[in-house]
């Protein structure tokens, strides 16, 4: 993680934001003391495929359809 001073961050904010969009984390300091961190929001962070697959399998193991088909569930929601 890179560190930049507050003045530099203010001066180069558009460039820093472009780097954050690409996934970098940047610490902003004031007089050498960290005061903020620029980082992508959780929704923009790329998840590891293996972790996502494991989470989906775990979800499916805990949530069963108990014999219902997807078609039955869709039609049940129709007026």
C-alpha positions as CSV (number, residue, x, y, z in Angstrom):
1,X,0.0,0.0,0.0
2,X,1.4,3.4,-1.0
3,X,1.4,6.4,1.3
4,X,0.9,10.0,0.0
5,X,0.8,13.3,1.9
6,X,-2.5,15.2,2.2
7,X,-1.3,18.0,-0.1
8,X,-0.2,15.6,-2.8
9,X,-3.5,13.7,-2.4
10,X,-5.5,16.9,-2.9
11,X,-3.4,17.9,-5.9
12,X,-3.5,14.5,-7.6
13,X,-6.8,13.2,-6.5
14,X,-8.1,12.2,-10.0
15,X,-5.0,10.1,-10.7
16,X,-5.2,8.5,-7.2
17,X,-8.8,7.6,-7.8
18,X,-7.9,5.9,-11.1
19,X,-5.4,3.8,-9.3
20,X,-8.0,2.9,-6.6
21,X,-10.5,1.9,-9.3
22,X,-7.8,-0.6,-10.5
23,X,-7.7,-2.1,-7.0
24,X,-4.9,-0.2,-5.2
25,X,-5.1,1.0,-1.6
26,X,-3.5,4.3,-0.8
27,X,-2.9,5.7,2.7
28,X,-3.1,9.5,3.1
29,X,-1.0,11.1,5.8
30,X,-0.9,14.5,7.4
31,X,2.5,15.3,8.9
32,X,3.5,11.7,8.5
33,X,0.5,10.4,10.5
34,X,-2.0,8.2,8.6
35,X,-5.4,10.0,8.5
36,X,-7.3,8.2,5.7
37,X,-7.2,5.2,3.3
38,X,-8.5,5.3,-0.3
39,X,-9.7,1.9,-1.3
40,X,-12.3,0.4,-3.6
41,X,-15.7,-0.3,-2.1
42,X,-16.5,-3.9,-1.3
43,X,-18.7,-4.2,-4.4
44,X,-15.8,-3.4,-6.7
45,X,-13.2,-5.7,-5.2
46,X,-12.6,-8.8,-7.3
47,X,-13.4,-12.0,-5.4
48,X,-11.3,-15.1,-5.9
49,X,-13.3,-17.6,-8.0
50,X,-12.5,-20.5,-5.7
51,X,-13.8,-18.6,-2.7
52,X,-17.0,-17.6,-4.5
53,X,-17.6,-21.2,-5.6
54,X,-17.1,-22.4,-2.1
55,X,-19.6,-19.8,-0.8
56,X,-22.2,-20.8,-3.4
57,X,-21.8,-24.5,-2.5
58,X,-22.1,-23.7,1.2
59,X,-25.3,-21.6,0.6
60,X,-26.8,-24.4,-1.5
61,X,-26.0,-27.0,1.2
62,X,-27.9,-24.8,3.8
63,X,-30.9,-23.8,1.5
64,X,-32.7,-26.7,-0.1
65,X,-35.8,-26.5,-2.3
66,X,-37.4,-29.5,-0.7
67,X,-38.6,-31.0,-3.9
68,X,-39.8,-27.7,-5.5
69,X,-38.7,-27.0,-9.0
70,X,-37.6,-23.6,-10.2
71,X,-40.5,-23.6,-12.6
72,X,-43.0,-24.2,-9.7
73,X,-41.5,-21.4,-7.7
74,X,-41.7,-19.0,-10.6
75,X,-45.3,-19.9,-11.3
76,X,-46.2,-19.6,-7.6
77,X,-45.2,-16.0,-7.7
78,X,-47.4,-15.1,-10.7
79,X,-50.9,-13.6,-10.2
